[in-house]
């Protein structure tokens, strides 16, 4: 799993980060690994992999970091809006029938609704910086008809904090990526076991 994700990001850079984070907004796609590796690429940790935007290489580590984190944030916000739309327009009956496609069982949806009822805006803002939980907020927010402007602002703030923070850790990791990656492979085994 990590090999595939890192290979795609290495080959397609900003565009892969954008797309992977868009998917992660509705279906968990290892956003931690995506943004961490994006930060390491921005730091120039891998010969032959650089950050390019519209065919122009971004040579500054700082601006490459900003570009990668922004791509992740934008992808996540757009994916979150798609998830919100699924919940808003499909509603609870649709999710009761088809929610399993995106790992939303009726029990999980009940828990998400109760959480939203208790915590409102904080559920979105804080949920965006919590691993795994962050991928299961969009659809329930739409089902509960959270106002889209407020939802988008809270999602953008939380997602920016997540993407810039994790990508920053990737920049700091820089050339130590290979050591980290070697240790991370054990997470692949845990994920495979859980699946």
C-alpha positions in Angstrom: 0.0 0.0 0.0 2.7 2.5 1.0 4.7 1.6 -2.0 1.8 2.3 -4.4 0.9 5.6 -2.8 4.5 6.9 -2.7 5.0 5.8 -6.3 2.0 7.7 -7.5 2.9 10.8 -5.6 6.5 10.6 -6.9 5.3 10.2 -10.5 2.4 12.7 -10.5 3.2 15.1 -7.6 0.7 17.8 -6.8 -2.0 16.2 -9.0 -1.7 12.9 -7.1 -1.8 14.6 -3.8 -4.9 16.5 -4.8 -6.7 13.4 -6.1 -5.7 11.1 -3.2 -6.9 13.7 -0.7 -10.1 14.2 -2.6 -10.8 10.4 -2.3 -9.8 10.4 1.4 -12.5 12.9 2.2 -15.1 10.2 1.7 -13.2 6.9 1.8 -10.0 6.6 3.9 -7.0 6.7 1.5 -4.1 7.0 4.0 -4.0 10.8 4.1 -1.3 10.7 6.8 1.0 8.9 4.4 0.0 11.0 1.4 0.8 14.3 3.1 3.9 13.0 4.9 5.4 11.8 1.6 4.3 15.0 -0.2 6.3 17.0 2.4 9.4 14.7 1.9 9.1 15.2 -1.9 8.9 19.0 -1.3 12.1 18.8 0.8 13.9 17.2 -2.2 14.4 13.9 -0.4 14.2 11.8 -3.6 16.4 12.4 -6.6 14.4 12.6 -9.7 11.2 13.6 -7.9 10.4 17.3 -7.8 7.3 19.4 -7.4 6.0 20.8 -10.6 3.0 23.0 -11.3 1.7 23.3 -14.9 5.1 22.1 -16.1 7.2 24.5 -14.1 9.4 23.0 -11.4 9.1 24.7 -8.0 12.7 24.8 -6.7 12.2 26.4 -3.3 11.6 23.9 -0.5 9.2 26.4 1.2 7.1 27.0 -1.9 7.1 23.3 -2.9 5.8 22.6 0.7 3.2 25.3 0.3 2.1 23.9 -3.1 1.9 20.3 -1.8 0.0 21.2 1.3 -2.4 23.5 -0.6 -3.0 20.7 -3.2 -3.9 18.4 -0.3 -6.2 21.0 1.3 -8.0 21.8 -1.9 -8.5 18.1 -2.8 -9.8 17.4 0.7 -12.2 20.3 0.7 -13.6 19.4 -2.7 -13.9 15.8 -1.8 -15.7 16.8 1.4 -18.2 18.8 -0.6 -18.9 15.8 -2.7 -19.4 13.8 0.5 -21.7 16.5 1.9 -23.7 16.4 -1.3 -24.1 12.6 -1.1 -25.5 13.0 2.4 -27.6 16.0 1.7 -29.2 14.8 -1.5 -29.2 11.1 -0.8 -30.3 11.5 2.8 -30.6 8.9 5.5 -32.7 6.4 3.4 -30.0 6.3 0.7 -27.3 5.7 3.3 -29.3 3.0 5.0 -29.3 1.2 1.7 -25.9 2.1 0.2 -23.8 3.5 3.0 -21.8 0.3 3.3 -20.1 1.3 0.0 -18.3 4.0 2.0 -18.1 2.1 5.2 -21.1 3.8 6.8 -23.1 1.1 8.5 -26.4 2.2 10.1 -24.7 1.9 13.5 -21.8 4.2 12.4 -24.3 6.7 11.0 -26.3 6.7 14.3 -23.1 7.4 16.2 -22.1 10.1 13.8 -25.5 11.8 14.0 -25.4 11.7 17.8 -21.9 13.2 17.7 -23.1 16.0 15.4 -26.1 16.6 17.6 -23.8 17.0 20.7 -20.9 18.9 19.2 -22.2 20.7 16.1 -19.5 22.8 14.4 -16.8 21.4 16.6 -17.5 18.0 15.2 -16.5 19.2 11.8 -13.6 21.4 12.8 -11.9 18.9 15.2 -12.9 15.9 13.2 -10.9 17.1 10.3 -7.7 16.8 12.3 -8.4 13.3 13.7 -7.1 10.3 11.9 -9.7 8.0 10.3 -12.6 10.1 11.8 -11.9 12.8 9.3 -13.1 10.6 6.4 -16.5 9.9 8.0 -17.7 13.4 8.7 -18.8 14.6 5.2 -21.7 12.4 4.6 -23.3 12.7 8.0 -22.9 16.5 7.9 -24.9 16.5 4.6 -27.6 14.2 6.0 -28.0 16.5 9.0 -28.2 19.4 6.6 -25.4 21.4 8.1 -25.3 24.8 6.2 -22.8 24.4 3.4 -21.0 27.7 3.8 -20.3 27.0 7.5 -19.4 23.4 6.7 -17.0 24.5 4.0 -15.2 27.1 6.2 -14.8 24.7 9.1 -13.6 21.9 6.7 -11.1 24.2 5.1 -9.7 25.3 8.4 -9.4 21.8 9.8 -8.1 20.4 6.5 -5.5 23.1 6.1 -4.2 22.5 9.6 -4.0 18.7 8.9 -2.3 19.0 5.5 0.2 21.8 6.4 1.0 20.0 9.7 1.6 16.6 8.3 3.4 17.9 5.1 5.6 20.0 7.5 6.5 16.8 9.3 7.4 15.3 5.9 9.7 18.2 5.1 11.3 17.8 8.5 11.7 14.1 7.9 13.4 14.9 4.5 16.2 12.5 3.8 15.3 10.3 6.8 12.3 9.1 4.8 13.8 5.7 3.9 14.3 4.8 7.5 10.7 5.9 8.3 9.4 4.1 5.3 11.1 0.9 6.4 9.4 1.2 9.8 6.0 2.1 8.3 5.8 -1.1 6.3 4.6 -2.9 9.5 1.5 -0.7 9.2 0.8 -2.4 5.9 0.7 -5.7 7.7 -1.7 -4.3 10.3 -4.0 -2.9 7.6 -4.0 -6.1 5.6 -4.8 -8.0 8.8 -7.7 -5.7 9.6 -9.1 -5.9 6.1 
